[in-house]
Amino acid sequence: MVLSIAGYYLNEQVYQKVGLICDKHEVLQKVSDSLPVQATIFHGKWGTLQVNDEVSLHAFISYVDRIKQQYEPKQNMTARDEGQAMFTGRIRYLNGSEQAFSLDNTFTLGKWSYGPGHETPMLSAMQTQLLSLFYTPEHYAEFIRSSKELTYRIDGVQGSLQDDEKGYLVSHIRQASEIKDLVEIKQLLLRKQKPLGYLTAFKQDNEMLNDRNNLLHMVVYADYIVMEYMGDDNGNSIYLRTELGSLLHGKNIGAQSK
């Protein structure tokens, strides 16, 4: 009897006074404020791309969240020179708002900067992840098209490709398909084929001005080509399926005769 009376008393005093907080609108508003739906990324050598697919966008935003957790935010007192940053861009959210960002030795989002002022494994990993988004046949073709100098090297003989040869290369790279199957890549390596030649695209026409961030190196085989951007600290190599034997055929004959 005592327990029943106590239970009734608690129910009247506590549970009957529970109210419903109508904050559905506020909750949805906060979600839309913080939900990224697109990122525009610019790199000085590779140009601009838009990240719309959920997987790539999630990977990018995951790095943003981890950096914000790892480093104390510092408010920018002066405007940053975005031309000095490796990456710049904007993140657009579900409600239509946008935030500018930049990435070099620190990560800047809006008016806040994160990082110690020098490169760390976290910032380096984010740079590598963003660079990998540009590793597509279309972006490789554009890098080559906009390069100031395109050279070949075959059996120690080096020269420059002509404009029509450059156009031929750009067209074939743009239409190439990436080889992603690791088993297939391993089989290609086990062939131990001799390369037909080597190509290098220079962003500047004066080789003395070209640091590694300006260089795209290509190893040409009979039915595929290996692309390596020299500005990638991890030295990632991408395999594209394409046939460029006819491009280097005449060059190879010239090299053998010298």
C-alpha angles and dihedrals in degrees: 000000000000092000092050092051091047091049092050091048093051092047091053096044100041117016097040089059096056109120132199116243109214099209100133092118093049092048093050090046092054091048092052090046092057103033111101115213102172142013127200112204128191127193121184094229101031102039127220134329136174120226111211106145115099097232097054093039092050091050091051095046091046089060090048091053093046092049091050089052095046100047133049111242118247120197115236109240094185133034113269122235098238091189089074095053121097091222132020132171148116136273116215121204133208093261091055097256120131138206126201119226138183132189130201123108088341133028117237123195117179108314095340130087126202126196143057096269095260134072117282131182090259094052091042091052091051091051090051091049093051092046091054089061088067094053098102130117090251094054093043089053092050092048089054094043093053095043118113096216134027118188136183131206124196123171092338095312115117133191144144127268118237123240094260090050089049090052090050091052093047091051094050094045091050090054095043124111124225118244105224102161106105091205091056091048090051090051090052091052092048090059088070091207120181111243117248088223147304130267128194127191116207119199091206125051092221108071091206089065094052114099119180092275088066097054133091113183123199130192109202122210130175097270105009142033131217115221122202125177106209092209091066107102091204093055093230115187122205122201120216125188110230139119117238100159093116091054093058098031096094091041090053093053090050091049093051093051093055 
